[in-house]
């Protein structure tokens, strides 16, 4: 991975976390994590060095929250069957 790839991924994950439904159990955790991510992105944009392991931890945590939030999404097909 080149130096720009983790930064681009962090930006993408920040946007994805923002889109979590407020009804999601994970939205509150996502909000806190997103705040940290935005802080790191500001540090990077201001030219400060950010440790790669810090970026990696934020990225891994983001994927974990997104995975767990996705598990809360009901199966639409199963829902349709119960409504018949």
C-alpha positions in Angstrom: 0.0 0.0 0.0 1.4 3.4 -0.9 1.2 6.3 1.6 -2.0 7.8 0.0 -4.0 4.6 0.1 -4.7 4.4 3.9 -5.6 8.1 3.8 -8.1 7.6 1.0 -9.5 4.5 2.7 -9.9 6.5 6.0 -11.8 9.2 4.1 -14.1 6.6 2.5 -14.7 4.9 5.9 -15.4 8.3 7.5 -18.2 8.9 5.0 -19.6 5.4 5.4 -19.7 5.7 9.2 -21.6 9.0 8.8 -24.3 7.2 6.8 -25.2 4.8 9.6 -28.8 5.0 10.6 -29.3 6.9 13.9 -31.5 3.9 14.9 -28.4 1.6 14.7 -27.0 0.5 18.0 -23.6 1.1 16.5 -24.2 4.7 15.4 -23.1 6.2 18.7 -19.8 4.3 18.6 -19.4 5.2 15.0 -19.8 8.9 15.8 -17.0 8.8 18.3 -14.7 6.9 16.0 -15.6 9.2 13.1 -14.6 12.2 15.3 -11.2 10.6 15.8 -10.8 9.9 12.2 -11.6 13.5 11.2 -9.0 14.7 13.7 -6.4 12.4 12.2 -7.3 13.6 8.7 -6.9 17.2 9.8 -3.5 16.4 11.2 -2.5 14.8 7.9 -3.8 17.8 5.9 -1.9 20.2 8.1 1.3 18.3 7.3 1.8 16.5 10.6 3.1 13.0 10.6 0.6 10.3 11.7 1.9 6.9 12.8 0.9 4.1 10.4 -0.3 1.9 13.3 -2.7 4.7 14.3 -4.2 4.7 10.8 -4.4 0.9 10.8 -6.3 0.9 14.1 -8.8 3.4 12.9 -9.4 1.5 9.7 -9.8 -1.8 11.5 -12.2 -0.3 14.0 -14.2 1.3 11.2 -14.6 -2.0 9.4 -15.6 -3.7 12.6 -18.3 -1.2 13.4 -19.6 -1.3 9.8 -19.7 -5.2 9.9 -21.6 -5.1 13.1 -24.0 -2.5 11.9 -24.6 -4.4 8.7 -25.6 -7.5 10.8 -28.4 -5.4 12.3 -30.0 -4.9 8.9 -33.0 -7.2 8.6 -33.2 -9.7 5.8 -35.8 -8.2 3.5 -36.8 -11.5 1.9 -37.4 -13.1 5.4 -39.4 -10.1 6.4 -41.6 -10.4 3.2 -42.2 -14.1 4.0 -43.5 -13.3 7.4 -45.8 -10.7 6.0 -47.6 -13.2 3.7 
